[in-house]
Amino acid sequence: MLTTLVASSKGGCGKSTLVTQLASHWAQAGQHTAIVDGDRQHSSFHWAELRPDNVPGVLALEGGRRGLQRVPPDTQQLLIDTPAGSTERDLEPYLESANVLLVPVLPSSFDLDATLHFLDELRSINRIHRGKLPVALVANRLKPWTHASQDAVARLAEQSPFPIAAQLRDSQAYVLLAGLGKGIFDYQSEQVRSHQQDWKALLRWIKRQH
């Protein structure tokens, strides 16, 4: 089982989007996929419950050690959505079981400052410090044609101790599909496939770590 932990120092940065889109990808690939949702809003949990019958199901479990204990043994992909503003204490129930840790970040100065501080805190966690838990950033909701997004990615690349695994463009498609319990990997239209391309680098990075 591959366990992907998603955490951030701020709310609204796209943790649940990251969790649900990856879940839809792996479910569509025929893998038994589950989400443990430790976030107080339970967005990922509700998304999994909303999935219609015409797409592969994703198991939804509430967060914490109890949720981890209930993950079925045949699960191949487990995604963990953590509370906004997570501290080491919030992450502690999940750190030992995680195989990779993803940190989404928005291209604003407030988000960048908060994320860089959060990354410094992550480096002090024992498994991460020893190189046993790979960490990567996901630059989210980018407008690649703007200087703001370009400058944000450049600053992250320069100042982050961890690599940028993916750059995801801003799109209303994620918002619309979230309300349907679906992801972009549940569709194969030409427009959706262009967004799927944004995720290939992240999927390759995760596969290399595993």
Secondary structure, DSSP 8 states (H G I E B T S, - for coil): -EEEEE--SSTTSSHHHHHHHHHHHHHHTT--EEEEE-STT-HHHHHHHH--TTS---EEEESHHHHHHTS-TT-SEEEEE--TT--HHHHHHHHTT-SEEEEEE-SSHHHHHHHHHHHHHHHTSHHHHTTSS-EEEEEEEE-TTSHHHHHHHHHHHHH-SS-EEEEEE--HHHHHHHTTT--GGG---HHHHHHHHHHHHHHHHHHHH-
